[in-house]
Amino acid sequence: MQLEAADGNLASVQAQQVNAPCTMELDPVTVTAVGRWHGSVVSFEQTYSNSCVLSVQTGAVFDI
């Protein structure tokens, strides 16, 4: 659903919780995604300051 809303552009995925209570702890997390979206090759790599920020910004996209 989030990828549909962003038309497969992971950089455009909207934050799921605008005022989520994440700490300011610096524990960087880098995520990478490579694949196909409706026949087009897509790739994405981004580093977030911690896993809470990752979760807030990407919702379920990178849930493991």
Predicted model as a PDB file, atoms N, CA, C, CB and O in Angstrom, pLDDT in the B-factor column:
MODEL        1                                                                  
ATOM      1  N   MET A   1       0.817  -1.189   0.000  1.00 67.00           N  
ATOM      2  CA  MET A   1       0.000   0.000   0.000  1.00 67.00           C  
ATOM      3  C   MET A   1       0.870   1.266   0.000  1.00 67.00           C  
ATOM      4  CB  MET A   1      -0.934  -0.009   1.206  1.00 67.00           C  
ATOM      5  O   MET A   1       0.606   2.200  -0.758  1.00 67.00           O  
ATOM      6  N   GLN A   2       1.911   1.296   0.854  1.00 70.00           N  
ATOM      7  CA  GLN A   2       2.776   2.474   0.878  1.00 70.00           C  
ATOM      8  C   GLN A   2       3.540   2.616  -0.432  1.00 70.00           C  
ATOM      9  CB  GLN A   2       3.756   2.395   2.054  1.00 70.00           C  
ATOM     10  O   GLN A   2       3.724   3.726  -0.931  1.00 70.00           O  
ATOM     11  N   LEU A   3       3.981   1.503  -0.984  1.00 71.00           N  
ATOM     12  CA  LEU A   3       4.702   1.572  -2.257  1.00 71.00           C  
ATOM     13  C   LEU A   3       3.774   1.994  -3.389  1.00 71.00           C  
ATOM     14  CB  LEU A   3       5.346   0.219  -2.583  1.00 71.00           C  
ATOM     15  O   LEU A   3       4.185   2.732  -4.284  1.00 71.00           O  
ATOM     16  N   GLU A   4       2.539   1.536  -3.358  1.00 77.00           N  
ATOM     17  CA  GLU A   4       1.554   1.971  -4.363  1.00 77.00           C  
ATOM     18  C   GLU A   4       1.362   3.474  -4.279  1.00 77.00           C  
ATOM     19  CB  GLU A   4       0.198   1.245  -4.166  1.00 77.00           C  
ATOM     20  O   GLU A   4       1.372   4.162  -5.300  1.00 77.00           O  
ATOM     21  N   ALA A   5       1.188   3.984  -3.072  1.00 78.00           N  
ATOM     22  CA  ALA A   5       0.969   5.424  -2.880  1.00 78.00           C  
ATOM     23  C   ALA A   5       2.161   6.238  -3.374  1.00 78.00           C  
ATOM     24  CB  ALA A   5       0.706   5.733  -1.401  1.00 78.00           C  
ATOM     25  O   ALA A   5       1.992   7.359  -3.856  1.00 78.00           O  
ATOM     26  N   ALA A   6       3.366   5.677  -3.257  1.00 76.00           N  
ATOM     27  CA  ALA A   6       4.589   6.371  -3.688  1.00 76.00           C  
ATOM     28  C   ALA A   6       4.969   5.988  -5.115  1.00 76.00           C  
ATOM     29  CB  ALA A   6       5.751   6.049  -2.735  1.00 76.00           C  
ATOM     30  O   ALA A   6       6.022   6.395  -5.606  1.00 76.00           O  
ATOM     31  N   ASP A   7       4.124   5.214  -5.779  1.00 76.00           N  
ATOM     32  CA  ASP A   7       4.367   4.736  -7.142  1.00 76.00           C  
ATOM     33  C   ASP A   7       5.725   4.045  -7.252  1.00 76.00           C  
ATOM     34  CB  ASP A   7       4.288   5.901  -8.137  1.00 76.00           C  
ATOM     35  O   ASP A   7       6.442   4.205  -8.240  1.00 76.00           O  
ATOM     36  N   GLY A   8       6.061   3.281  -6.224  1.00 75.00           N  
ATOM     37  CA  GLY A   8       7.297   2.508  -6.239  1.00 75.00           C  
ATOM     38  C   GLY A   8       8.558   3.289  -5.919  1.00 75.00           C  
ATOM     39  O   GLY A   8       9.649   2.718  -5.898  1.00 75.00           O  
ATOM     40  N   ASN A   9       8.429   4.575  -5.674  1.00 74.00           N  
ATOM     41  CA  ASN A   9       9.587   5.422  -5.375  1.00 74.00           C  
ATOM     42  C   ASN A   9       9.793   5.464  -3.863  1.00 74.00           C  
ATOM     43  CB  ASN A   9       9.393   6.866  -5.950  1.00 74.00           C  
ATOM     44  O   ASN A   9       9.104   6.199  -3.156  1.00 74.00           O  
ATOM     45  N   LEU A  10      10.747   4.668  -3.371  1.00 79.00           N  
ATOM     46  CA  LEU A  10      10.954   4.578  -1.926  1.00 79.00           C  
ATOM     47  C   LEU A  10      11.333   5.917  -1.297  1.00 79.00           C  
ATOM     48  CB  LEU A  10      12.027   3.560  -1.626  1.00 79.00           C  
ATOM     49  O   LEU A  10      11.040   6.151  -0.124  1.00 79.00           O  
ATOM     50  N   ALA A  11      11.971   6.784  -2.049  1.00 78.00           N  
ATOM     51  CA  ALA A  11      12.331   8.100  -1.517  1.00 78.00           C  
ATOM     52  C   ALA A  11      11.094   8.963  -1.271  1.00 78.00           C  
ATOM     53  CB  ALA A  11      13.284   8.817  -2.479  1.00 78.00           C  
ATOM     54  O   ALA A  11      11.160   9.955  -0.544  1.00 78.00           O  
ATOM     55  N   SER A  12       9.968   8.586  -1.876  1.00 74.00           N  
ATOM     56  CA  SER A  12       8.735   9.363  -1.721  1.00 74.00           C  
ATOM     57  C   SER A  12       7.775   8.792  -0.687  1.00 74.00           C  
ATOM     58  CB  SER A  12       8.035   9.457  -3.036  1.00 74.00           C  
ATOM     59  O   SER A  12       6.700   9.352  -0.471  1.00 74.00           O  
ATOM     60  N   VAL A  13       8.146   7.683  -0.043  1.00 76.00           N  
ATOM     61  CA  VAL A  13       7.271   7.095   0.978  1.00 76.00           C  
ATOM     62  C   VAL A  13       7.090   8.107   2.092  1.00 76.00           C  
ATOM     63  CB  VAL A  13       7.856   5.753   1.533  1.00 76.00           C  
ATOM     64  O   VAL A  13       8.059   8.663   2.608  1.00 76.00           O  
ATOM     65  N   GLN A  14       5.841   8.338   2.455  1.00 68.00           N  
ATOM     66  CA  GLN A  14       5.516   9.335   3.467  1.00 68.00           C  
ATOM     67  C   GLN A  14       5.659   8.765   4.875  1.00 68.00           C  
ATOM     68  CB  GLN A  14       4.099   9.859   3.255  1.00 68.00           C  
ATOM     69  O   GLN A  14       5.380   7.590   5.113  1.00 68.00           O  
ATOM     70  N   ALA A  15       6.095   9.608   5.798  1.00 67.00           N  
ATOM     71  CA  ALA A  15       6.202   9.220   7.200  1.00 67.00           C  
ATOM     72  C   ALA A  15       4.849   8.742   7.699  1.00 67.00           C  
ATOM     73  CB  ALA A  15       6.718  10.394   8.064  1.00 67.00           C  
ATOM     74  O   ALA A  15       3.817   9.342   7.396  1.00 67.00           O  
ATOM     75  N   GLN A  16       4.861   7.664   8.461  1.00 64.00           N  
ATOM     76  CA  GLN A  16       3.620   7.083   8.958  1.00 64.00           C  
ATOM     77  C   GLN A  16       3.146   7.731  10.247  1.00 64.00           C  
ATOM     78  CB  GLN A  16       3.794   5.608   9.174  1.00 64.00           C  
ATOM     79  O   GLN A  16       1.943   7.792  10.499  1.00 64.00           O  
ATOM     80  N   GLN A  17       4.064   8.214  11.062  1.00 64.00           N  
ATOM     81  CA  GLN A  17       3.717   8.834  12.343  1.00 64.00           C  
ATOM     82  C   GLN A  17       4.476  10.155  12.430  1.00 64.00           C  
ATOM     83  CB  GLN A  17       4.064   7.889  13.565  1.00 64.00           C  
ATOM     84  O   GLN A  17       5.685  10.166  12.661  1.00 64.00           O  
ATOM     85  N   VAL A  18       3.787  11.230  12.251  1.00 65.00           N  
ATOM     86  CA  VAL A  18       4.447  12.530  12.187  1.00 65.00           C  
ATOM     87  C   VAL A  18       5.137  12.905  13.494  1.00 65.00           C  
ATOM     88  CB  VAL A  18       3.444  13.593  11.821  1.00 65.00           C  
ATOM     89  O   VAL A  18       6.247  13.436  13.465  1.00 65.00           O  
ATOM     90  N   ASN A  19       4.517  12.647  14.622  1.00 73.00           N  
ATOM     91  CA  ASN A  19       5.083  13.046  15.914  1.00 73.00           C  
ATOM     92  C   ASN A  19       5.496  11.843  16.756  1.00 73.00           C  
ATOM     93  CB  ASN A  19       4.080  13.890  16.684  1.00 73.00           C  
ATOM     94  O   ASN A  19       5.269  11.830  17.966  1.00 73.00           O  
ATOM     95  N   ALA A  20       6.088  10.852  16.142  1.00 75.00           N  
ATOM     96  CA  ALA A  20       6.496   9.648  16.868  1.00 75.00           C  
ATOM     97  C   ALA A  20       7.612   9.982  17.857  1.00 75.00           C  
ATOM     98  CB  ALA A  20       6.960   8.547  15.883  1.00 75.00           C  
ATOM     99  O   ALA A  20       8.484  10.798  17.556  1.00 75.00           O  
ATOM    100  N   PRO A  21       7.590   9.365  19.018  1.00 86.00           N  
ATOM    101  CA  PRO A  21       8.583   9.660  20.054  1.00 86.00           C  
ATOM    102  C   PRO A  21       9.889   8.864  19.882  1.00 86.00           C  
ATOM    103  CB  PRO A  21       7.991   9.371  21.421  1.00 86.00           C  
ATOM    104  O   PRO A  21      10.116   7.890  20.599  1.00 86.00           O  
ATOM    105  N   CYS A  22      10.725   9.267  18.955  1.00 88.00           N  
ATOM    106  CA  CYS A  22      12.029   8.625  18.779  1.00 88.00           C  
ATOM    107  C   CYS A  22      13.076   9.378  19.599  1.00 88.00           C  
ATOM    108  CB  CYS A  22      12.433   8.583  17.272  1.00 88.00           C  
ATOM    109  O   CYS A  22      13.032  10.601  19.726  1.00 88.00           O  
ATOM    110  N   THR A  23      14.011   8.617  20.146  1.00 88.00           N  
ATOM    111  CA  THR A  23      15.113   9.256  20.864  1.00 88.00           C  
ATOM    112  C   THR A  23      16.068   9.871  19.855  1.00 88.00           C  
ATOM    113  CB  THR A  23      15.855   8.239  21.780  1.00 88.00           C  
ATOM    114  O   THR A  23      15.985   9.578  18.662  1.00 88.00           O  
ATOM    115  N   MET A  24      16.956  10.704  20.314  1.00 90.00           N  
ATOM    116  CA  MET A  24      17.939  11.308  19.435  1.00 90.00           C  
ATOM    117  C   MET A  24      19.238  10.506  19.443  1.00 90.00           C  
ATOM    118  CB  MET A  24      18.204  12.756  19.848  1.00 90.00           C  
ATOM    119  O   MET A  24      20.295  11.015  19.070  1.00 90.00           O  
ATOM    120  N   GLU A  25      19.150   9.266  19.865  1.00 94.00           N  
ATOM    121  CA  GLU A  25      20.296   8.357  19.904  1.00 94.00           C  
ATOM    122  C   GLU A  25      20.868   8.162  18.496  1.00 94.00           C  
ATOM    123  CB  GLU A  25      19.888   6.994  20.515  1.00 94.00           C  
ATOM    124  O   GLU A  25      20.123   7.914  17.548  1.00 94.00           O  
ATOM    125  N   LEU A  26      22.166   8.272  18.371  1.00 97.00           N  
ATOM    126  CA  LEU A  26      22.813   8.058  17.085  1.00 97.00           C  
ATOM    127  C   LEU A  26      23.280   6.609  17.014  1.00 97.00           C  
ATOM    128  CB  LEU A  26      24.005   9.041  16.883  1.00 97.00           C  
ATOM    129  O   LEU A  26      24.268   6.223  17.638  1.00 97.00           O  
ATOM    130  N   ASP A  27      22.548   5.820  16.241  1.00 97.00           N  
ATOM    131  CA  ASP A  27      22.848   4.408  16.019  1.00 97.00           C  
ATOM    132  C   ASP A  27      22.439   4.109  14.578  1.00 97.00           C  
ATOM    133  CB  ASP A  27      22.093   3.463  17.062  1.00 97.00           C  
ATOM    134  O   ASP A  27      21.440   3.430  14.342  1.00 97.00           O  
ATOM    135  N   PRO A  28      23.219   4.623  13.606  1.00 98.00           N  
ATOM    136  CA  PRO A  28      22.822   4.604  12.202  1.00 98.00           C  
ATOM    137  C   PRO A  28      22.416   3.225  11.677  1.00 98.00           C  
ATOM    138  CB  PRO A  28      23.937   5.128  11.374  1.00 98.00           C  
ATOM    139  O   PRO A  28      23.005   2.197  12.011  1.00 98.00           O  
ATOM    140  N   VAL A  29      21.387   3.261  10.845  1.00 95.00           N  
ATOM    141  CA  VAL A  29      20.864   2.083  10.172  1.00 95.00           C  
ATOM    142  C   VAL A  29      20.786   2.418   8.687  1.00 95.00           C  
ATOM    143  CB  VAL A  29      19.458   1.655  10.749  1.00 95.00           C  
ATOM    144  O   VAL A  29      20.166   3.410   8.304  1.00 95.00           O  
ATOM    145  N   THR A  30      21.413   1.594   7.852  1.00 97.00           N  
ATOM    146  CA  THR A  30      21.355   1.790   6.405  1.00 97.00           C  
ATOM    147  C   THR A  30      20.499   0.689   5.799  1.00 97.00           C  
ATOM    148  CB  THR A  30      22.781   1.795   5.776  1.00 97.00           C  
ATOM    149  O   THR A  30      20.696  -0.491   6.086  1.00 97.00           O  
ATOM    150  N   VAL A  31      19.546   1.083   4.959  1.00 94.00           N  
ATOM    151  CA  VAL A  31      18.691   0.122   4.271  1.00 94.00           C  
ATOM    152  C   VAL A  31      18.938   0.219   2.774  1.00 94.00           C  
ATOM    153  CB  VAL A  31      17.193   0.369   4.600  1.00 94.00           C  
ATOM    154  O   VAL A  31      19.244   1.286   2.242  1.00 94.00           O  
ATOM    155  N   THR A  32      18.800  -0.908   2.118  1.00 94.00           N  
ATOM    156  CA  THR A  32      18.988  -0.975   0.666  1.00 94.00           C  
ATOM    157  C   THR A  32      17.865  -1.811   0.076  1.00 94.00           C  
ATOM    158  CB  THR A  32      20.387  -1.575   0.295  1.00 94.00           C  
ATOM    159  O   THR A  32      17.499  -2.848   0.630  1.00 94.00           O  
ATOM    160  N   ALA A  33      17.326  -1.367  -1.031  1.00 90.00           N  
ATOM    161  CA  ALA A  33      16.314  -2.136  -1.760  1.00 90.00           C  
ATOM    162  C   ALA A  33      16.641  -2.068  -3.238  1.00 90.00           C  
ATOM    163  CB  ALA A  33      14.871  -1.599  -1.481  1.00 90.00           C  
ATOM    164  O   ALA A  33      16.912  -0.992  -3.771  1.00 90.00           O  
ATOM    165  N   VAL A  34      16.618  -3.209  -3.897  1.00 93.00           N  
ATOM    166  CA  VAL A  34      16.840  -3.298  -5.334  1.00 93.00           C  
ATOM    167  C   VAL A  34      15.800  -4.256  -5.885  1.00 93.00           C  
ATOM    168  CB  VAL A  34      18.302  -3.772  -5.675  1.00 93.00           C  
ATOM    169  O   VAL A  34      15.582  -5.331  -5.326  1.00 93.00           O  
ATOM    170  N   GLY A  35      15.168  -3.876  -6.961  1.00 90.00           N  
ATOM    171  CA  GLY A  35      14.158  -4.759  -7.541  1.00 90.00           C  
ATOM    172  C   GLY A  35      13.505  -4.141  -8.757  1.00 90.00           C  
ATOM    173  O   GLY A  35      14.078  -3.274  -9.418  1.00 90.00           O  
ATOM    174  N   ARG A  36      12.301  -4.597  -9.041  1.00 91.00           N  
ATOM    175  CA  ARG A  36      11.537  -4.091 -10.182  1.00 91.00           C  
ATOM    176  C   ARG A  36      10.190  -3.580  -9.698  1.00 91.00           C  
ATOM    177  CB  ARG A  36      11.348  -5.192 -11.262  1.00 91.00           C  
ATOM    178  O   ARG A  36       9.564  -4.162  -8.811  1.00 91.00           O  
ATOM    179  N   TRP A  37       9.766  -2.489 -10.296  1.00 90.00           N  
ATOM    180  CA  TRP A  37       8.455  -1.917 -10.012  1.00 90.00           C  
ATOM    181  C   TRP A  37       7.759  -1.717 -11.347  1.00 90.00           C  
ATOM    182  CB  TRP A  37       8.565  -0.566  -9.207  1.00 90.00           C  
ATOM    183  O   TRP A  37       8.147  -0.854 -12.135  1.00 90.00           O  
ATOM    184  N   HIS A  38       6.743  -2.506 -11.595  1.00 90.00           N  
ATOM    185  CA  HIS A  38       5.989  -2.452 -12.847  1.00 90.00           C  
ATOM    186  C   HIS A  38       6.919  -2.489 -14.060  1.00 90.00           C  
ATOM    187  CB  HIS A  38       5.121  -1.189 -12.890  1.00 90.00           C  
ATOM    188  O   HIS A  38       6.745  -1.733 -15.016  1.00 90.00           O  
ATOM    189  N   GLY A  39       7.908  -3.378 -14.001  1.00 91.00           N  
ATOM    190  CA  GLY A  39       8.810  -3.586 -15.125  1.00 91.00           C  
ATOM    191  C   GLY A  39      10.050  -2.708 -15.137  1.00 91.00           C  
ATOM    192  O   GLY A  39      10.968  -2.964 -15.917  1.00 91.00           O  
ATOM    193  N   SER A  40      10.106  -1.690 -14.304  1.00 88.00           N  
ATOM    194  CA  SER A  40      11.271  -0.803 -14.259  1.00 88.00           C  
ATOM    195  C   SER A  40      12.179  -1.196 -13.100  1.00 88.00           C  
ATOM    196  CB  SER A  40      10.833   0.675 -14.123  1.00 88.00           C  
ATOM    197  O   SER A  40      11.706  -1.546 -12.019  1.00 88.00           O  
ATOM    198  N   VAL A  41      13.489  -1.133 -13.337  1.00 92.00           N  
ATOM    199  CA  VAL A  41      14.454  -1.419 -12.275  1.00 92.00           C  
ATOM    200  C   VAL A  41      14.485  -0.232 -11.317  1.00 92.00           C  
ATOM    201  CB  VAL A  41      15.879  -1.703 -12.862  1.00 92.00           C  
ATOM    202  O   VAL A  41      14.578   0.920 -11.741  1.00 92.00           O  
ATOM    203  N   VAL A  42      14.407  -0.526 -10.032  1.00 89.00           N  
ATOM    204  CA  VAL A  42      14.478   0.519  -9.006  1.00 89.00           C  
ATOM    205  C   VAL A  42      15.534   0.136  -7.976  1.00 89.00           C  
ATOM    206  CB  VAL A  42      13.092   0.731  -8.322  1.00 89.00           C  
ATOM    207  O   VAL A  42      15.769  -1.046  -7.721  1.00 89.00           O  
ATOM    208  N   SER A  43      16.157   1.132  -7.396  1.00 91.00           N  
ATOM    209  CA  SER A  43      17.100   0.891  -6.310  1.00 91.00           C  
ATOM    210  C   SER A  43      17.015   2.059  -5.336  1.00 91.00           C  
ATOM    211  CB  SER A  43      18.557   0.710  -6.850  1.00 91.00           C  
ATOM    212  O   SER A  43      16.686   3.185  -5.708  1.00 91.00           O  
ATOM    213  N   PHE A  44      17.317   1.761  -4.101  1.00 92.00           N  
ATOM    214  CA  PHE A  44      17.202   2.760  -3.040  1.00 92.00           C  
ATOM    215  C   PHE A  44      18.186   2.402  -1.949  1.00 92.00           C  
ATOM    216  CB  PHE A  44      15.746   2.841  -2.479  1.00 92.00           C  
ATOM    217  O   PHE A  44      18.310   1.235  -1.575  1.00 92.00           O  
ATOM    218  N   GLU A  45      18.887   3.399  -1.436  1.00 95.00           N  
ATOM    219  CA  GLU A  45      19.738   3.220  -0.269  1.00 95.00           C  
ATOM    220  C   GLU A  45      19.669   4.498   0.545  1.00 95.00           C  
ATOM    221  CB  GLU A  45      21.213   2.877  -0.672  1.00 95.00           C  
ATOM    222  O   GLU A  45      19.795   5.600   0.012  1.00 95.00           O  
ATOM    223  N   GLN A  46      19.468   4.334   1.842  1.00 93.00           N  
ATOM    224  CA  GLN A  46      19.345   5.500   2.719  1.00 93.00           C  
ATOM    225  C   GLN A  46      19.839   5.116   4.107  1.00 93.00           C  
ATOM    226  CB  GLN A  46      17.869   6.017   2.774  1.00 93.00           C  
ATOM    227  O   GLN A  46      19.637   3.988   4.556  1.00 93.00           O  
ATOM    228  N   THR A  47      20.478   6.049   4.773  1.00 97.00           N  
ATOM    229  CA  THR A  47      20.896   5.853   6.158  1.00 97.00           C  
ATOM    230  C   THR A  47      20.032   6.726   7.054  1.00 97.00           C  
ATOM    231  CB  THR A  47      22.409   6.185   6.347  1.00 97.00           C  
ATOM    232  O   THR A  47      19.850   7.916   6.798  1.00 97.00           O  
ATOM    233  N   TYR A  48      19.505   6.121   8.100  1.00 94.00           N  
ATOM    234  CA  TYR A  48      18.680   6.810   9.084  1.00 94.00           C  
ATOM    235  C   TYR A  48      19.448   6.856  10.404  1.00 94.00           C  
ATOM    236  CB  TYR A  48      17.292   6.100   9.260  1.00 94.00           C  
ATOM    237  O   TYR A  48      20.298   6.001  10.649  1.00 94.00           O  
ATOM    238  N   SER A  49      19.166   7.822  11.239  1.00 95.00           N  
ATOM    239  CA  SER A  49      19.942   8.013  12.474  1.00 95.00           C  
ATOM    240  C   SER A  49      19.774   6.875  13.470  1.00 95.00           C  
ATOM    241  CB  SER A  49      19.543   9.307  13.132  1.00 95.00           C  
ATOM    242  O   SER A  49      20.680   6.622  14.265  1.00 95.00           O  
ATOM    243  N   ASN A  50      18.637   6.181  13.449  1.00 95.00           N  
ATOM    244  CA  ASN A  50      18.428   5.002  14.292  1.00 95.00           C  
ATOM    245  C   ASN A  50      17.226   4.219  13.767  1.00 95.00           C  
ATOM    246  CB  ASN A  50      18.215   5.409  15.786  1.00 95.00           C  
ATOM    247  O   ASN A  50      16.536   4.680  12.857  1.00 95.00           O  
ATOM    248  N   SER A  51      16.976   3.060  14.325  1.00 91.00           N  
ATOM    249  CA  SER A  51      15.912   2.203  13.807  1.00 91.00           C  
ATOM    250  C   SER A  51      14.513   2.785  14.035  1.00 91.00           C  
ATOM    251  CB  SER A  51      16.003   0.839  14.448  1.00 91.00           C  
ATOM    252  O   SER A  51      13.596   2.495  13.266  1.00 91.00           O  
ATOM    253  N   CYS A  52      14.340   3.584  15.059  1.00 90.00           N  
ATOM    254  CA  CYS A  52      13.048   4.227  15.289  1.00 90.00           C  
ATOM    255  C   CYS A  52      12.740   5.207  14.152  1.00 90.00           C  
ATOM    256  CB  CYS A  52      13.038   4.959  16.657  1.00 90.00           C  
ATOM    257  O   CYS A  52      11.629   5.218  13.623  1.00 90.00           O  
ATOM    258  N   VAL A  53      13.711   6.013  13.786  1.00 90.00           N  
ATOM    259  CA  VAL A  53      13.528   6.973  12.695  1.00 90.00           C  
ATOM    260  C   VAL A  53      13.251   6.218  11.387  1.00 90.00           C  
ATOM    261  CB  VAL A  53      14.785   7.889  12.547  1.00 90.00           C  
ATOM    262  O   VAL A  53      12.392   6.629  10.607  1.00 90.00           O  
ATOM    263  N   LEU A  54      13.958   5.142  11.151  1.00 89.00           N  
ATOM    264  CA  LEU A  54      13.702   4.302   9.973  1.00 89.00           C  
ATOM    265  C   LEU A  54      12.246   3.855   9.952  1.00 89.00           C  
ATOM    266  CB  LEU A  54      14.641   3.071   9.962  1.00 89.00           C  
ATOM    267  O   LEU A  54      11.565   3.994   8.936  1.00 89.00           O  
ATOM    268  N   SER A  55      11.778   3.329  11.053  1.00 87.00           N  
ATOM    269  CA  SER A  55      10.412   2.827  11.133  1.00 87.00           C  
ATOM    270  C   SER A  55       9.377   3.926  10.923  1.00 87.00           C  
ATOM    271  CB  SER A  55      10.185   2.162  12.471  1.00 87.00           C  
ATOM    272  O   SER A  55       8.387   3.727  10.219  1.00 87.00           O  
ATOM    273  N   VAL A  56       9.604   5.069  11.524  1.00 87.00           N  
ATOM    274  CA  VAL A  56       8.676   6.184  11.379  1.00 87.00           C  
ATOM    275  C   VAL A  56       8.639   6.671   9.932  1.00 87.00           C  
ATOM    276  CB  VAL A  56       9.068   7.334  12.318  1.00 87.00           C  
ATOM    277  O   VAL A  56       7.564   6.934   9.392  1.00 87.00           O  
ATOM    278  N   GLN A  57       9.796   6.791   9.311  1.00 85.00           N  
ATOM    279  CA  GLN A  57       9.863   7.333   7.952  1.00 85.00           C  
ATOM    280  C   GLN A  57       9.373   6.372   6.875  1.00 85.00           C  
ATOM    281  CB  GLN A  57      11.268   7.729   7.646  1.00 85.00           C  
ATOM    282  O   GLN A  57       8.822   6.804   5.862  1.00 85.00           O  
ATOM    283  N   THR A  58       9.569   5.072   7.086  1.00 85.00           N  
ATOM    284  CA  THR A  58       9.243   4.116   6.027  1.00 85.00           C  
ATOM    285  C   THR A  58       8.083   3.197   6.362  1.00 85.00           C  
ATOM    286  CB  THR A  58      10.438   3.290   5.715  1.00 85.00           C  
ATOM    287  O   THR A  58       7.671   2.402   5.517  1.00 85.00           O  
ATOM    288  N   GLY A  59       7.546   3.282   7.571  1.00 80.00           N  
ATOM    289  CA  GLY A  59       6.433   2.408   7.940  1.00 80.00           C  
ATOM    290  C   GLY A  59       6.824   0.944   7.835  1.00 80.00           C  
ATOM    291  O   GLY A  59       7.857   0.537   8.367  1.00 80.00           O  
ATOM    292  N   ALA A  60       6.017   0.158   7.162  1.00 79.00           N  
ATOM    293  CA  ALA A  60       6.241  -1.283   7.070  1.00 79.00           C  
ATOM    294  C   ALA A  60       7.168  -1.679   5.925  1.00 79.00           C  
ATOM    295  CB  ALA A  60       4.928  -1.986   6.910  1.00 79.00           C  
ATOM    296  O   ALA A  60       7.478  -2.860   5.766  1.00 79.00           O  
ATOM    297  N   VAL A  61       7.610  -0.722   5.134  1.00 82.00           N  
ATOM    298  CA  VAL A  61       8.401  -1.047   3.941  1.00 82.00           C  
ATOM    299  C   VAL A  61       9.635  -1.877   4.275  1.00 82.00           C  
ATOM    300  CB  VAL A  61       8.825   0.230   3.233  1.00 82.00           C  
ATOM    301  O   VAL A  61       9.936  -2.838   3.566  1.00 82.00           O  
ATOM    302  N   PHE A  62      10.350  -1.529   5.333  1.00 83.00           N  
ATOM    303  CA  PHE A  62      11.574  -2.253   5.683  1.00 83.00           C  
ATOM    304  C   PHE A  62      11.423  -3.105   6.946  1.00 83.00           C  
ATOM    305  CB  PHE A  62      12.711  -1.273   5.870  1.00 83.00           C  
ATOM    306  O   PHE A  62      12.423  -3.455   7.572  1.00 83.00           O  
ATOM    307  N   ASP A  63      10.204  -3.437   7.324  1.00 80.00           N  
ATOM    308  CA  ASP A  63      10.001  -4.330   8.474  1.00 80.00           C  
ATOM    309  C   ASP A  63      10.595  -5.690   8.136  1.00 80.00           C  
ATOM    310  CB  ASP A  63       8.476  -4.459   8.840  1.00 80.00           C  
ATOM    311  O   ASP A  63      10.359  -6.248   7.064  1.00 80.00           O  
ATOM    312  N   ILE A  64      11.356  -6.194   9.063  1.00 64.00           N  
ATOM    313  CA  ILE A  64      11.982  -7.504   8.854  1.00 64.00           C  
ATOM    314  C   ILE A  64      11.518  -8.438   9.958  1.00 64.00           C  
ATOM    315  CB  ILE A  64      13.546  -7.396   8.832  1.00 64.00           C  
ATOM    316  O   ILE A  64      11.917  -9.602   9.990  1.00 64.00           O  
TER     317      ILE A  64                                                      
ENDMDL                                                                          
END                                                                             
